Amino acid sequence: MSFSSSLDIVGSALTAERFRTDIITQNIANAQTTKTANGEPYRRQMVEFEEIPLAFSEELDKAKSGGGVRVSNVVKSDAEFKLIYDPTNPDANAEGYVQSSNVDTTEEQVDLLAASNAYEANLTALSVVKAMINRTIEMGNK
């Protein structure tokens, strides 16, 4: 595995986790949204990852290295909307209930922590690769 492919793998993971963090923060920001442009409450979004496919020549070396990761899809949760009793809300139904987002902020905070930990782990991997590159350069200069 070359140093550049190591950097590519770590870079792709950092980019994917950053995108995941962005989606989680959108979920938290819209947790109380009762009506979006389509007339429904905000639906929780989730990020799906996939391995970056390798070129055929790289497939032969796959046992030694991977191709990284990327966001394959952002899916909307099909969980039911929450019903909140608020008869003064203009969006309330005849019984006084308002449909609210299906975002669970506690779950989002746990996901945010996991994404943050994954991002930090990838930063550590990046530091290791950089140290290996620097050490290789130092050895080559001797």
N, CA, C and O atoms as a GROMACS GRO file, in nm:
protein
  568
    1MET      N    1   0.086  -0.117   0.000
    1MET     CA    2   0.000   0.000   0.000
    1MET      C    3   0.090   0.123   0.000
    1MET      O    4   0.181   0.134   0.082
    2SER      N    5   0.065   0.214  -0.091
    2SER     CA    6   0.146   0.336  -0.098
    2SER      C    7   0.096   0.438   0.002
    2SER      O    8  -0.016   0.431   0.053
    3PHE      N    9   0.184   0.534   0.029
    3PHE     CA   10   0.145   0.640   0.122
    3PHE      C   11   0.029   0.722   0.066
    3PHE      O   12  -0.059   0.765   0.140
    4SER      N   13   0.031   0.743  -0.066
    4SER     CA   14  -0.077   0.824  -0.125
    4SER      C   15  -0.212   0.754  -0.113
    4SER      O   16  -0.314   0.819  -0.090
    5SER      N   17  -0.213   0.620  -0.129
    5SER     CA   18  -0.342   0.550  -0.114
    5SER      C   19  -0.387   0.552   0.032
    5SER      O   20  -0.507   0.557   0.060
    6SER      N   21  -0.290   0.549   0.125
    6SER     CA   22  -0.326   0.561   0.266
    6SER      C   23  -0.389   0.696   0.294
    6SER      O   24  -0.489   0.706   0.366
    7LEU      N   25  -0.331   0.800   0.236
    7LEU     CA   26  -0.387   0.934   0.253
    7LEU      C   27  -0.526   0.945   0.189
    7LEU      O   28  -0.615   1.010   0.243
    8ASP      N   29  -0.542   0.881   0.073
    8ASP     CA   30  -0.673   0.882   0.006
    8ASP      C   31  -0.780   0.815   0.090
    8ASP      O   32  -0.892   0.864   0.100
    9ILE      N   33  -0.744   0.702   0.150
    9ILE     CA   34  -0.840   0.627   0.232
    9ILE      C   35  -0.882   0.710   0.353
    9ILE      O   36  -1.001   0.724   0.382
   10VAL      N   37  -0.783   0.765   0.422
   10VAL     CA   38  -0.813   0.847   0.540
   10VAL      C   39  -0.892   0.971   0.500
   10VAL      O   40  -0.987   1.009   0.568
   11GLY      N   41  -0.853   1.034   0.390
   11GLY     CA   42  -0.924   1.153   0.343
   11GLY      C   43  -1.069   1.125   0.309
   11GLY      O   44  -1.157   1.204   0.340
   12SER      N   45  -1.093   1.010   0.245
   12SER     CA   46  -1.232   0.976   0.210
   12SER      C   47  -1.314   0.951   0.336
   12SER      O   48  -1.432   0.987   0.342
   13ALA      N   49  -1.253   0.889   0.436
   13ALA     CA   50  -1.324   0.864   0.562
   13ALA      C   51  -1.355   0.994   0.635
   13ALA      O   52  -1.463   1.010   0.690
   14LEU      N   53  -1.260   1.087   0.634
   14LEU     CA   54  -1.283   1.218   0.698
   14LEU      C   55  -1.397   1.292   0.628
   14LEU      O   56  -1.482   1.352   0.694
   15THR      N   57  -1.397   1.289   0.496
   15THR     CA   58  -1.503   1.356   0.419
   15THR      C   59  -1.639   1.293   0.448
   15THR      O   60  -1.738   1.365   0.466
   16ALA      N   61  -1.645   1.161   0.451
   16ALA     CA   62  -1.772   1.091   0.476
   16ALA      C   63  -1.824   1.120   0.616
   16ALA      O   64  -1.943   1.145   0.634
   17GLU      N   65  -1.736   1.118   0.716
   17GLU     CA   66  -1.780   1.146   0.853
   17GLU      C   67  -1.822   1.292   0.870
   17GLU      O   68  -1.913   1.321   0.947
   18ARG      N   69  -1.757   1.382   0.799
   18ARG     CA   70  -1.796   1.523   0.804
   18ARG      C   71  -1.938   1.539   0.747
   18ARG      O   72  -2.020   1.612   0.803
   19PHE      N   73  -1.966   1.471   0.637
   19PHE     CA   74  -2.100   1.477   0.577
   19PHE      C   75  -2.203   1.418   0.674
   19PHE      O   76  -2.311   1.474   0.690
   20ARG      N   77  -2.168   1.306   0.737
   20ARG     CA   78  -2.258   1.244   0.836
   20ARG      C   79  -2.288   1.342   0.949
   20ARG      O   80  -2.402   1.354   0.994
   21THR      N   81  -2.185   1.413   0.996
   21THR     CA   82  -2.202   1.512   1.102
   21THR      C   83  -2.296   1.624   1.056
   21THR      O   84  -2.381   1.669   1.133
   22ASP      N   85  -2.281   1.667   0.932
   22ASP     CA   86  -2.370   1.772   0.878
   22ASP      C   87  -2.516   1.727   0.878
   22ASP      O   88  -2.604   1.804   0.915
   23ILE      N   89  -2.541   1.604   0.837
   23ILE     CA   90  -2.678   1.551   0.835
   23ILE      C   91  -2.734   1.541   0.976
   23ILE      O   92  -2.850   1.575   1.000
   24ILE      N   93  -2.653   1.496   1.071
   24ILE     CA   94  -2.699   1.485   1.210
   24ILE      C   95  -2.734   1.623   1.265
   24ILE      O   96  -2.835   1.638   1.334
   25THR      N   97  -2.652   1.723   1.236
   25THR     CA   98  -2.682   1.858   1.287
   25THR      C   99  -2.807   1.914   1.221
   25THR      O  100  -2.881   1.989   1.285
   26GLN      N  101  -2.833   1.880   1.095
   26GLN     CA  102  -2.959   1.920   1.032
   26GLN      C  103  -3.077   1.856   1.104
   26GLN      O  104  -3.179   1.920   1.127
   27ASN      N  105  -3.063   1.729   1.138
   27ASN     CA  106  -3.169   1.659   1.211
   27ASN      C  107  -3.198   1.727   1.344
   27ASN      O  108  -3.314   1.751   1.378
   28ILE      N  109  -3.093   1.759   1.419
   28ILE     CA  110  -3.112   1.824   1.549
   28ILE      C  111  -3.176   1.962   1.531
   28ILE      O  112  -3.266   1.998   1.606
   29ALA      N  113  -3.130   2.037   1.432
   29ALA     CA  114  -3.184   2.171   1.408
   29ALA      C  115  -3.331   2.168   1.370
   29ALA      O  116  -3.405   2.263   1.398
   30ASN      N  117  -3.375   2.061   1.306
   30ASN     CA  118  -3.514   2.051   1.259
   30ASN      C  119  -3.601   1.961   1.346
   30ASN      O  120  -3.711   1.923   1.305
   31ALA      N  121  -3.554   1.926   1.464
   31ALA     CA  122  -3.628   1.833   1.550
   31ALA      C  123  -3.766   1.884   1.588
   31ALA      O  124  -3.856   1.804   1.614
   32GLN      N  125  -3.786   2.014   1.592
   32GLN     CA  126  -3.915   2.071   1.630
   32GLN      C  127  -3.995   2.123   1.510
   32GLN      O  128  -4.098   2.188   1.528
   33THR      N  129  -3.949   2.094   1.389
   33THR     CA  130  -4.016   2.144   1.269
   33THR      C  131  -4.144   2.064   1.243
   33THR      O  132  -4.141   1.943   1.225
   34THR      N  133  -4.256   2.135   1.242
   34THR     CA  134  -4.386   2.069   1.223
   34THR      C  135  -4.434   2.074   1.078
   34THR      O  136  -4.523   1.998   1.040
   35LYS      N  137  -4.376   2.162   0.998
   35LYS     CA  138  -4.420   2.170   0.859
   35LYS      C  139  -4.304   2.212   0.770
   35LYS      O  140  -4.240   2.315   0.793
   36THR      N  141  -4.277   2.131   0.668
   36THR     CA  142  -4.174   2.163   0.569
   36THR      C  143  -4.243   2.208   0.441
   36THR      O  144  -4.365   2.222   0.438
   37ALA      N  145  -4.167   2.229   0.336
   37ALA     CA  146  -4.222   2.276   0.209
   37ALA      C  147  -4.325   2.178   0.152
   37ALA      O  148  -4.416   2.220   0.081
   38ASN      N  149  -4.310   2.049   0.182
   38ASN     CA  150  -4.406   1.952   0.130
   38ASN      C  151  -4.529   1.935   0.219
   38ASN      O  152  -4.616   1.853   0.191
   39GLY      N  153  -4.537   2.015   0.328
   39GLY     CA  154  -4.652   2.012   0.416
   39GLY      C  155  -4.643   1.914   0.531
   39GLY      O  156  -4.727   1.917   0.621
   40GLU      N  157  -4.543   1.829   0.529
   40GLU     CA  158  -4.524   1.731   0.637
   40GLU      C  159  -4.421   1.782   0.736
   40GLU      O  160  -4.345   1.874   0.707
   41PRO      N  161  -4.418   1.721   0.855
   41PRO     CA  162  -4.309   1.752   0.948
   41PRO      C  163  -4.175   1.705   0.889
   41PRO      O  164  -4.171   1.626   0.795
   42TYR      N  165  -4.068   1.754   0.946
   42TYR     CA  166  -3.934   1.714   0.904
   42TYR      C  167  -3.913   1.566   0.933
   42TYR      O  168  -3.948   1.517   1.040
   43ARG      N  169  -3.856   1.495   0.837
   43ARG     CA  170  -3.823   1.354   0.855
   43ARG      C  171  -3.673   1.339   0.882
   43ARG      O  172  -3.590   1.401   0.815
   44ARG      N  173  -3.642   1.257   0.979
   44ARG     CA  174  -3.501   1.228   1.012
   44ARG      C  175  -3.431   1.170   0.888
   44ARG      O  176  -3.488   1.089   0.815
   45GLN      N  177  -3.307   1.214   0.867
   45GLN     CA  178  -3.226   1.162   0.758
   45GLN      C  179  -3.109   1.082   0.815
   45GLN      O  180  -3.058   1.112   0.923
   46MET      N  181  -3.069   0.980   0.741
   46MET     CA  182  -2.957   0.896   0.783
   46MET      C  183  -2.864   0.875   0.665
   46MET      O  184  -2.908   0.864   0.550
   47VAL      N  185  -2.735   0.869   0.693
   47VAL     CA  186  -2.633   0.854   0.590
   47VAL      C  187  -2.594   0.707   0.579
   47VAL      O  188  -2.576   0.639   0.680
   48GLU      N  189  -2.581   0.661   0.456
   48GLU     CA  190  -2.532   0.526   0.430
   48GLU      C  191  -2.396   0.538   0.361
   48GLU      O  192  -2.378   0.621   0.272
   49PHE      N  193  -2.302   0.455   0.404
   49PHE     CA  194  -2.168   0.454   0.345
   49PHE      C  195  -2.151   0.331   0.257
   49PHE      O  196  -2.220   0.230   0.273
   50GLU      N  197  -2.056   0.341   0.164
   50GLU     CA  198  -2.015   0.225   0.085
   50GLU      C  199  -1.866   0.236   0.058
   50GLU      O  200  -1.807   0.344   0.063
   51GLU      N  201  -1.806   0.122   0.031
   51GLU     CA  202  -1.665   0.120  -0.004
   51GLU      C  203  -1.647   0.178  -0.143
   51GLU      O  204  -1.728   0.152  -0.232
   52ILE      N  205  -1.543   0.258  -0.162
   52ILE     CA  206  -1.515   0.313  -0.294
   52ILE      C  207  -1.463   0.198  -0.380
   52ILE      O  208  -1.365   0.132  -0.344
   53PRO      N  209  -1.527   0.175  -0.496
   53PRO     CA  210  -1.481   0.065  -0.582
   53PRO      C  211  -1.342   0.096  -0.638
   53PRO      O  212  -1.308   0.211  -0.667
   54LEU      N  213  -1.263  -0.009  -0.653
   54LEU     CA  214  -1.128   0.005  -0.705
   54LEU      C  215  -1.124  -0.028  -0.853
   54LEU      O  216  -1.209  -0.102  -0.904
   55ALA      N  217  -1.025   0.027  -0.922
   55ALA     CA  218  -1.001  -0.010  -1.062
   55ALA      C  219  -0.954  -0.156  -1.065
   55ALA      O  220  -0.909  -0.208  -0.963
   56PHE      N  221  -0.965  -0.221  -1.181
   56PHE     CA  222  -0.931  -0.363  -1.190
   56PHE      C  223  -0.789  -0.391  -1.142
   56PHE      O  224  -0.766  -0.486  -1.069
   57SER      N  225  -0.695  -0.308  -1.184
   57SER     CA  226  -0.556  -0.330  -1.143
   57SER      C  227  -0.541  -0.320  -0.991
   57SER      O  228  -0.459  -0.388  -0.931
   58GLU      N  229  -0.621  -0.233  -0.932
   58GLU     CA  230  -0.616  -0.218  -0.786
   58GLU      C  231  -0.686  -0.334  -0.716
   58GLU      O  232  -0.653  -0.366  -0.602
   59GLU      N  233  -0.783  -0.395  -0.783
   59GLU     CA  234  -0.854  -0.509  -0.724
   59GLU      C  235  -0.757  -0.622  -0.692
   59GLU      O  236  -0.775  -0.696  -0.595
   60LEU      N  237  -0.652  -0.636  -0.774
   60LEU     CA  238  -0.554  -0.741  -0.751
   60LEU      C  239  -0.480  -0.721  -0.620
   60LEU      O  240  -0.436  -0.818  -0.558
   61ASP      N  241  -0.467  -0.596  -0.579
   61ASP     CA  242  -0.397  -0.565  -0.455
   61ASP      C  243  -0.493  -0.542  -0.339
   61ASP      O  244  -0.451  -0.495  -0.233
   62LYS      N  245  -0.618  -0.573  -0.357
   62LYS     CA  246  -0.719  -0.541  -0.256
   62LYS      C  247  -0.689  -0.604  -0.121
   62LYS      O  248  -0.724  -0.548  -0.016
   63ALA      N  249  -0.626  -0.720  -0.122
   63ALA     CA  250  -0.593  -0.785   0.006
   63ALA      C  251  -0.497  -0.700   0.087
   63ALA      O  252  -0.494  -0.710   0.210
   64LYS      N  253  -0.419  -0.616   0.019
   64LYS     CA  254  -0.322  -0.531   0.088
   64LYS      C  255  -0.380  -0.396   0.126
   64LYS      O  256  -0.336  -0.336   0.224
   65SER      N  257  -0.476  -0.348   0.051
   65SER     CA  258  -0.530  -0.215   0.079
   65SER      C  259  -0.676  -0.206   0.036
   65SER      O  260  -0.725  -0.291  -0.038
   66GLY      N  261  -0.742  -0.105   0.084
   66GLY     CA  262  -0.881  -0.080   0.046
   66GLY      C  263  -0.890   0.045  -0.039
   66GLY      O  264  -0.789   0.108  -0.069
   67GLY      N  265  -1.010   0.080  -0.077
   67GLY     CA  266  -1.028   0.195  -0.162
   67GLY      C  267  -1.086   0.315  -0.090
   67GLY      O  268  -1.103   0.420  -0.151
   68GLY      N  269  -1.116   0.301   0.035
   68GLY     CA  270  -1.176   0.412   0.109
   68GLY      C  271  -1.325   0.396   0.121
   68GLY      O  272  -1.381   0.289   0.095
   69VAL      N  273  -1.390   0.503   0.161
   69VAL     CA  274  -1.533   0.501   0.185
   69VAL      C  275  -1.595   0.629   0.130
   69VAL      O  276  -1.528   0.732   0.121
   70ARG      N  277  -1.721   0.621   0.095
   70ARG     CA  278  -1.793   0.740   0.051
   70ARG      C  279  -1.939   0.727   0.092
   70ARG      O  280  -1.987   0.619   0.126
   71VAL      N  281  -2.008   0.839   0.087
   71VAL     CA  282  -2.151   0.839   0.116
   71VAL      C  283  -2.222   0.784  -0.007
   71VAL      O  284  -2.206   0.836  -0.117
   72SER      N  285  -2.300   0.680   0.013
   72SER     CA  286  -2.372   0.620  -0.099
   72SER      C  287  -2.514   0.674  -0.111
   72SER      O  288  -2.570   0.681  -0.220
   73ASN      N  289  -2.571   0.714   0.004
   73ASN     CA  290  -2.711   0.755   0.001
   73ASN      C  291  -2.747   0.827   0.131
   73ASN      O  292  -2.688   0.802   0.236
   74VAL      N  293  -2.842   0.915   0.121
   74VAL     CA  294  -2.904   0.975   0.239
   74VAL      C  295  -3.050   0.933   0.234
   74VAL      O  296  -3.124   0.969   0.143
   75VAL      N  297  -3.091   0.856   0.335
   75VAL     CA  298  -3.228   0.804   0.338
   75VAL      C  299  -3.308   0.874   0.446
   75VAL      O  300  -3.255   0.915   0.549
   76LYS      N  301  -3.436   0.887   0.420
   76LYS     CA  302  -3.528   0.946   0.517
   76LYS      C  303  -3.591   0.836   0.599
   76LYS      O  304  -3.630   0.731   0.547
   77SER      N  305  -3.602   0.860   0.727
   77SER     CA  306  -3.662   0.763   0.818
   77SER      C  307  -3.810   0.747   0.787
   77SER      O  308  -3.880   0.844   0.757
   78ASP      N  309  -3.857   0.624   0.795
   78ASP     CA  310  -4.000   0.600   0.775
   78ASP      C  311  -4.073   0.583   0.909
   78ASP      O  312  -4.188   0.538   0.913
   79ALA      N  313  -4.006   0.620   1.017
   79ALA     CA  314  -4.069   0.615   1.150
   79ALA      C  315  -4.187   0.712   1.155
   79ALA      O  316  -4.188   0.815   1.086
   80GLU      N  317  -4.284   0.679   1.236
   80GLU     CA  318  -4.403   0.764   1.251
   80GLU      C  319  -4.366   0.901   1.309
   80GLU      O  320  -4.271   0.913   1.387
   81PHE      N  321  -4.441   1.001   1.269
   81PHE     CA  322  -4.424   1.134   1.328
   81PHE      C  323  -4.478   1.132   1.471
   81PHE      O  324  -4.567   1.054   1.504
   82LYS      N  325  -4.424   1.219   1.553
   82LYS     CA  326  -4.472   1.233   1.691
   82LYS      C  327  -4.599   1.318   1.689
   82LYS      O  328  -4.613   1.408   1.607
   83LEU      N  329  -4.690   1.289   1.781
   83LEU     CA  330  -4.809   1.372   1.798
   83LEU      C  331  -4.794   1.450   1.928
   83LEU      O  332  -4.772   1.392   2.035
   84ILE      N  333  -4.807   1.580   1.918
   84ILE     CA  334  -4.793   1.668   2.034
   84ILE      C  335  -4.924   1.744   2.052
   84ILE      O  336  -4.980   1.798   1.957
   85TYR      N  337  -4.972   1.746   2.174
   85TYR     CA  338  -5.096   1.818   2.202
   85TYR      C  339  -5.064   1.967   2.215
   85TYR      O  340  -4.997   2.010   2.308
   86ASP      N  341  -5.115   2.044   2.119
   86ASP     CA  342  -5.095   2.189   2.118
   86ASP      C  343  -5.211   2.252   2.040
   86ASP      O  344  -5.195   2.288   1.923
   87PRO      N  345  -5.327   2.266   2.105
   87PRO     CA  346  -5.446   2.314   2.034
   87PRO      C  347  -5.431   2.457   1.981
   87PRO      O  348  -5.508   2.498   1.894
   88THR      N  349  -5.334   2.534   2.031
   88THR     CA  350  -5.316   2.671   1.982
   88THR      C  351  -5.230   2.678   1.856
   88THR      O  352  -5.221   2.783   1.793
   89ASN      N  353  -5.168   2.568   1.819
   89ASN     CA  354  -5.084   2.566   1.699
   89ASN      C  355  -5.172   2.570   1.575
   89ASN      O  356  -5.270   2.495   1.567
   90PRO      N  357  -5.140   2.654   1.477
   90PRO     CA  358  -5.222   2.661   1.356
   90PRO      C  359  -5.223   2.531   1.275
   90PRO      O  360  -5.311   2.511   1.191
   91ASP      N  361  -5.126   2.443   1.299
   91ASP     CA  362  -5.121   2.316   1.227
   91ASP      C  363  -5.191   2.204   1.302
   91ASP      O  364  -5.189   2.089   1.257
   92ALA      N  365  -5.254   2.234   1.416
   92ALA     CA  366  -5.321   2.132   1.497
   92ALA      C  367  -5.443   2.077   1.424
   92ALA      O  368  -5.511   2.148   1.350
   93ASN      N  369  -5.469   1.947   1.446
   93ASN     CA  370  -5.588   1.887   1.388
   93ASN      C  371  -5.709   1.919   1.477
   93ASN      O  372  -5.697   1.995   1.573
   94ALA      N  373  -5.824   1.862   1.445
   94ALA     CA  374  -5.948   1.893   1.517
   94ALA      C  375  -5.940   1.857   1.666
   94ALA      O  376  -6.006   1.919   1.748
   95GLU      N  377  -5.859   1.756   1.700
   95GLU     CA  378  -5.844   1.715   1.840
   95GLU      C  379  -5.736   1.796   1.913
   95GLU      O  380  -5.715   1.777   2.033
   96GLY      N  381  -5.666   1.885   1.842
   96GLY     CA  382  -5.563   1.969   1.903
   96GLY      C  383  -5.422   1.913   1.895
   96GLY      O  384  -5.331   1.966   1.958
   97TYR      N  385  -5.404   1.807   1.820
   97TYR     CA  386  -5.271   1.746   1.807
   97TYR      C  387  -5.200   1.795   1.681
   97TYR      O  388  -5.261   1.816   1.576
   98VAL      N  389  -5.069   1.811   1.695
   98VAL     CA  390  -4.984   1.855   1.584
   98VAL      C  391  -4.884   1.743   1.556
   98VAL      O  392  -4.822   1.689   1.648
   99GLN      N  393  -4.869   1.711   1.428
   99GLN     CA  394  -4.764   1.615   1.392
   99GLN      C  395  -4.631   1.688   1.399
   99GLN      O  396  -4.616   1.799   1.349
  100SER      N  397  -4.534   1.623   1.462
  100SER     CA  398  -4.400   1.681   1.475
  100SER      C  399  -4.297   1.585   1.419
  100SER      O  400  -4.326   1.468   1.394
  101SER      N  401  -4.179   1.634   1.400
  101SER     CA  402  -4.068   1.558   1.343
  101SER      C  403  -4.048   1.424   1.412
  101SER      O  404  -4.080   1.408   1.530
  102ASN      N  405  -3.996   1.328   1.338
  102ASN     CA  406  -3.966   1.196   1.396
  102ASN      C  407  -3.820   1.188   1.443
  102ASN      O  408  -3.767   1.078   1.461
  103VAL      N  409  -3.757   1.303   1.464
  103VAL     CA  410  -3.619   1.308   1.513
  103VAL      C  411  -3.618   1.291   1.665
  103VAL      O  412  -3.689   1.362   1.737
  104ASP      N  413  -3.537   1.198   1.713
  104ASP     CA  414  -3.514   1.179   1.856
  104ASP      C  415  -3.378   1.243   1.886
  104ASP      O  416  -3.275   1.189   1.848
  105THR      N  417  -3.380   1.357   1.954
  105THR     CA  418  -3.255   1.432   1.975
  105THR      C  419  -3.153   1.353   2.057
  105THR      O  420  -3.032   1.371   2.039
  106THR      N  421  -3.198   1.268   2.146
  106THR     CA  422  -3.104   1.185   2.223
  106THR      C  423  -3.030   1.089   2.130
  106THR      O  424  -2.908   1.072   2.140
  107GLU      N  425  -3.104   1.026   2.040
  107GLU     CA  426  -3.043   0.936   1.943
  107GLU      C  427  -2.946   1.012   1.852
  107GLU      O  428  -2.840   0.961   1.818
  108GLU      N  429  -2.984   1.132   1.814
  108GLU     CA  430  -2.897   1.214   1.729
  108GLU      C  431  -2.768   1.252   1.802
  108GLU      O  432  -2.661   1.253   1.741
  109GLN      N  433  -2.778   1.281   1.930
  109GLN     CA  434  -2.658   1.315   2.007
  109GLN      C  435  -2.564   1.196   2.018
  109GLN      O  436  -2.442   1.211   2.013
  110VAL      N  437  -2.620   1.077   2.034
  110VAL     CA  438  -2.538   0.955   2.037
  110VAL      C  439  -2.471   0.935   1.901
  110VAL      O  440  -2.352   0.903   1.894
  111ASP      N  441  -2.547   0.952   1.793
  111ASP     CA  442  -2.491   0.939   1.658
  111ASP      C  443  -2.382   1.044   1.634
  111ASP      O  444  -2.280   1.014   1.572
  112LEU      N  445  -2.404   1.165   1.684
  112LEU     CA  446  -2.306   1.272   1.668
  112LEU      C  447  -2.177   1.238   1.741
  112LEU      O  448  -2.068   1.263   1.691
  113LEU      N  449  -2.189   1.181   1.859
  113LEU     CA  450  -2.071   1.139   1.934
  113LEU      C  451  -1.996   1.029   1.860
  113LEU      O  452  -1.873   1.031   1.854
  114ALA      N  453  -2.069   0.933   1.804
  114ALA     CA  454  -2.005   0.825   1.728
  114ALA      C  455  -1.934   0.880   1.604
  114ALA      O  456  -1.823   0.839   1.573
  115ALA      N  457  -1.999   0.973   1.534
  115ALA     CA  458  -1.937   1.035   1.416
  115ALA      C  459  -1.813   1.114   1.455
  115ALA      O  460  -1.712   1.111   1.385
  116SER      N  461  -1.821   1.184   1.566
  116SER     CA  462  -1.707   1.262   1.615
  116SER      C  463  -1.591   1.170   1.652
  116SER      O  464  -1.476   1.201   1.621
  117ASN      N  465  -1.620   1.059   1.718
  117ASN     CA  466  -1.516   0.962   1.753
  117ASN      C  467  -1.453   0.900   1.629
  117ASN      O  468  -1.331   0.881   1.624
  118ALA      N  469  -1.534   0.869   1.528
  118ALA     CA  470  -1.481   0.813   1.404
  118ALA      C  471  -1.394   0.915   1.332
  118ALA      O  472  -1.289   0.881   1.278
  119TYR      N  473  -1.437   1.040   1.333
  119TYR     CA  474  -1.358   1.147   1.270
  119TYR      C  475  -1.224   1.160   1.342
  119TYR      O  476  -1.119   1.171   1.278
  120GLU      N  477  -1.227   1.160   1.474
  120GLU     CA  478  -1.104   1.172   1.553
  120GLU      C  479  -1.011   1.053   1.528
  120GLU      O  480  -0.890   1.071   1.519
  121ALA      N  481  -1.066   0.933   1.517
  121ALA     CA  482  -0.985   0.815   1.488
  121ALA      C  483  -0.917   0.827   1.352
  121ALA      O  484  -0.802   0.788   1.336
  122ASN      N  485  -0.988   0.883   1.256
  122ASN     CA  486  -0.930   0.902   1.124
  122ASN      C  487  -0.823   1.011   1.125
  122ASN      O  488  -0.725   1.002   1.051
  123LEU      N  489  -0.840   1.113   1.208
  123LEU     CA  490  -0.735   1.214   1.223
  123LEU      C  491  -0.609   1.151   1.283
  123LEU      O  492  -0.497   1.186   1.244
  124THR      N  493  -0.628   1.060   1.377
  124THR     CA  494  -0.514   0.989   1.436
  124THR      C  495  -0.443   0.905   1.330
  124THR      O  496  -0.320   0.903   1.323
  125ALA      N  497  -0.522   0.836   1.246
  125ALA     CA  498  -0.463   0.758   1.137
  125ALA      C  499  -0.386   0.848   1.041
  125ALA      O  500  -0.279   0.811   0.994
  126LEU      N  501  -0.440   0.966   1.014
  126LEU     CA  502  -0.371   1.062   0.927
  126LEU      C  503  -0.238   1.104   0.988
  126LEU      O  504  -0.138   1.114   0.917
  127SER      N  505  -0.236   1.128   1.117
  127SER     CA  506  -0.112   1.165   1.186
  127SER      C  507  -0.009   1.054   1.177
  127SER      O  508   0.110   1.080   1.158
  128VAL      N  509  -0.053   0.929   1.189
  128VAL     CA  510   0.038   0.815   1.179
  128VAL      C  511   0.098   0.807   1.038
  128VAL      O  512   0.218   0.787   1.023
  129VAL      N  513   0.014   0.823   0.936
  129VAL     CA  514   0.062   0.818   0.798
  129VAL      C  515   0.162   0.931   0.774
  129VAL      O  516   0.266   0.910   0.712
  130LYS      N  517   0.130   1.050   0.822
  130LYS     CA  518   0.223   1.163   0.805
  130LYS      C  519   0.356   1.136   0.875
  130LYS      O  520   0.462   1.168   0.820
  131ALA      N  521   0.352   1.077   0.993
  131ALA     CA  522   0.475   1.044   1.065
  131ALA      C  523   0.556   0.940   0.989
  131ALA      O  524   0.679   0.948   0.984
  132MET      N  525   0.488   0.843   0.929
  132MET     CA  526   0.557   0.741   0.850
  132MET      C  527   0.623   0.804   0.728
  132MET      O  528   0.736   0.769   0.693
  133ILE      N  529   0.554   0.895   0.663
  133ILE     CA  530   0.611   0.963   0.547
  133ILE      C  531   0.734   1.043   0.588
  133ILE      O  532   0.838   1.036   0.522
  134ASN      N  533   0.722   1.118   0.696
  134ASN     CA  534   0.836   1.198   0.743
  134ASN      C  535   0.954   1.109   0.780
  134ASN      O  536   1.069   1.142   0.749
  135ARG      N  537   0.928   0.998   0.846
  135ARG     CA  538   1.036   0.906   0.884
  135ARG      C  539   1.102   0.847   0.760
  135ARG      O  540   1.224   0.832   0.757
  136THR      N  541   1.024   0.814   0.660
  136THR     CA  542   1.078   0.760   0.535
  136THR      C  543   1.167   0.863   0.466
  136THR      O  544   1.274   0.829   0.416
  137ILE      N  545   1.124   0.987   0.465
  137ILE     CA  546   1.204   1.095   0.405
  137ILE      C  547   1.335   1.112   0.482
  137ILE      O  548   1.441   1.128   0.422
  138GLU      N  549   1.326   1.109   0.614
  138GLU     CA  550   1.448   1.122   0.696
  138GLU      C  551   1.545   1.008   0.668
  138GLU      O  552   1.666   1.031   0.658
  139MET      N  553   1.494   0.887   0.656
  139MET     CA  554   1.580   0.772   0.628
  139MET      C  555   1.643   0.784   0.489
  139MET      O  556   1.758   0.745   0.470
  140GLY      N  557   1.569   0.838   0.394
  140GLY     CA  558   1.621   0.855   0.258
  140GLY      C  559   1.728   0.962   0.249
  140GLY      O  560   1.811   0.959   0.158
  141ASN      N  561   1.727   1.056   0.342
  141ASN     CA  562   1.826   1.165   0.341
  141ASN      C  563   1.956   1.125   0.408
  141ASN      O  564   2.053   1.201   0.402
  142LYS      N  565   1.961   1.009   0.470
  142LYS     CA  566   2.084   0.965   0.539
  142LYS      C  567   2.178   0.898   0.445
  142LYS      O  568   2.286   0.856   0.487
   0.00000   0.00000   0.00000
